[in-house]
């Protein structure tokens, strides 16, 4: 320790030496704890919100396409031609048609509202992760000869609601009506459950059923697909691609990317992340006030020592540096301990999935924790800066101390 600079050596001596006023040591210890708890809490909060955002984003873009393309006017007449044109757009790696309709699925005494999606089983895996999400059966089984009952693939939660498994029969009732000898009646169609998927997003797993594109067009009385789905090589480039498609293919193409469709969700999550971080960050502010209090009291206790140092030739700048370093050491120790504990807790919480949430509310069954390097650096830097600012006033007061006044009553 003798090799340390003079100011740092004295700062350590003041921190580690036994004091007459043990109360000051207690305040310093509480300051370290306050900084530690504050840093740890902010890191955990930011990791929680970042993990939630990341998980939802990955599941959303895995369950759905990156960009949706609508063709105005005559609509989508030739699917293969549209796929070929869309693939000429830079960064597009897949395109597939889709038809969407609403209905009611019935299996025995069970029934559930359903979003029926008509897909091309060959092209759909190029825009979503549906093939990897299959848990039972086969996606290709929805395409069958005309004389065989049409196949349907159900979300895993939808299948549980209907209490069906692969091979069972379900009936679809749609709002479209047909004329019968007894008057108008809802259109009904029987399907054989060809598979069960789990995309990991409750909205899709509990509401979606997939059928062949041609079947969906007949069921919902449509002549052509509703829209084209597009996947790009980088989901964060989807907005750029969405803007590029009308410029390259014509103004009759309208687009919407996944970030636009989920803008309100991710905006709310970002606001929550900031609000939680700021609120919990106030703990660090309280710890900084403790640092101010402990240093002010220390200056009062060490006024005689400061006076002696000054009479021996120590400059006001060195005295100021001693107390600034002392407060900074408190901040660095608290920040370091809080960072280590926070990172360990984040790893444990994420590794063992300890926090579970209602899947129907949050779309996922547990909260993942993801700590980004930039968040870690920002929190550590902010904590150290706050602790440093807290040392300015007490250290300036120590530097202004008049040796004659301090020694007069000693």
Secondary structure, DSSP 8 states (H G I E B T S, - for coil): -TTS-HHHHHHHHHHHS--S-HHHHHHHHHHHHHHHHHHHHHHHHHHHHHHHHHHHHHHHHHHS-SEEEEE-TT----HHHHHHHHTTSTTEEEEEEEEEEEEEEEETTEEEEEEEEEE-TTTGGGTSSHHHHEEEE-GGGG---TTS--EEEEEHHHHHHHT--TT-EEEEEEEEEEEETTEEEEEEEEEEEEEEE--S-HHHHHHEEEEEHHHHHHHTT-SS-SEEEEEESSGGGHHHHHHHHHHHH-TTEEEEEHHHHTHHHHHHHHHHHHHHHHHHHHHHHHHHHHHHHHHHHHHHHTHHHHHHHHHTT--HHHHHHHHHHHHHHHHHHHHHHHHHHHHHHHHHHHHTT--B--HHHHSSSB------HHHHHHHHHHHHHHHHHHHHHHHHHHHH--HHHHHHT-
